[in-house]
Amino acid sequence: MHIYITGISGFLSINLVRYLLAKGYRKISGIDLVDFSYPEREQIDFLQGDIRDPEAVRKSMQGADIIIHTAAALPLYPPEEIYSTDVEGTRIVLQQALEYGVKRFIHISTTAVYGVPDHHPIFETDPVSGVGPYGVAKIKAEEACEEYRQKGLCVPILRPKSFVGPE
């Protein structure tokens, strides 16, 4: 099983890489703007590149069975970078996954798509109303995922809260 991770140098992804390696997965690859400078570097295939670059995505995703799409420009980034990464970059990764016939594309979204909730707990069926460029972009990225579901790609969407911990 070949697992491909976008944003592989990020906090969620390095912990995911370590978990997958501990579970015996040996074919892990990924792409990130930031260098993968962790001790696990020799155990993965890494391309320092941009998900907004279709050629870099095509090259680095080849042979993948499962995509875990964690790459995102976070709320502190400029709005145009958030949109180009979180929406346009997601579309590029989705399209390449479709062309390669991957088995599953796991999209890591965020609870920010719910805006400022007026009740708890929040359910996945609750309406979305993102606040700010990041929340709005994540909703648009989810809409792109839905479009690709209609094209036959298996695209579960996860909406975690903020991540905290070492590194």
C-alpha positions, -999 to 999 in steps of 0.1 A, spaced: 0 0 0 15 33 -11 4 63 10 10 98 -3 7 128 20 5 164 10 19 189 35 41 160 48 64 182 68 36 197 89 27 189 125 -1 165 117 18 148 90 50 140 108 30 124 135 10 105 109 43 94 92 56 81 125 23 63 132 22 47 98 59 35 100 52 20 135 22 1 119 45 -14 93 38 8 63 70 12 42 58 30 10 51 65 21 57 96 0 48 132 1 52 168 -10 56 200 10 70 235 5 91 230 37 119 206 38 112 173 56 140 175 81 130 148 105 149 116 114 124 96 93 136 113 61 154 81 48 122 61 53 100 81 29 101 95 -6 99 133 -3 96 160 -29 101 196 -17 75 212 -39 42 230 -41 7 214 -45 -2 244 -67 23 231 -92 6 203 -112 39 189 -125 53 185 -90 21 168 -78 21 145 -108 57 135 -103 55 130 -65 21 112 -64 29 86 -90 20 51 -78 0 62 -48 -30 41 -36 -42 65 -9 -38 103 -6 -40 120 27 -43 157 19 -31 177 49 -15 206 30 -31 240 38 -22 277 41 -33 284 77 -53 315 89 -23 337 94 -13 335 58 -23 362 33 -58 357 19 -46 351 -17 -22 324 -5 -49 307 15 -72 306 -15 -45 295 -40 -33 267 -17 -65 255 1 -88 257 -29 -67 257 -62 -41 234 -47 -67 210 -35 -83 209 -70 -49 201 -85 -43 172 -60 -78 159 -66 -75 160 -103 -42 141 -102 -56 115 -78 -85 110 -102 -62 106 -132 -40 81 -113 -70 62 -102 -62 63 -64 -84 42 -42 -91 69 -16 -84 106 -11 -87 116 25 -92 154 28 -83 170 61 -105 200 65 -113 218 98 -141 226 122 -135 262 110 -161 255 83 -188 258 110 -178 294 117 -187 305 153 -212 278 164 -243 287 183 -246 252 198 -226 221 209 -220 194 200 -216 202 163 -227 175 139 -213 170 104 -248 178 90 -248 212 106 -247 241 82 -213 255 72 -205 292 74 -167 298 74 -154 329 90 -125 347 73 -105 336 43 -94 303 59 -129 291 69 -143 302 35 -115 285 16 -119 253 35 -156 252 26 -147 257 -11 -121 229 -8 -148 206 5 -170 216 -24 -142 206 -47 -141 173 -29 -178 168 -35 -173 175 -72 -147 148 -74 -169 124 -55 -194 129 -83 -166 119 -107 -161 86 -89 -133 94 -65 -137 81 -29 -132 113 -8 -139 111 29 -136 145 47 -123 149 82 -129 181 102 -105 181 132 -100 209 157 -66 226 162 -37 202 167 -14 206 198 16 186 210 53 182 206 70 197 175 
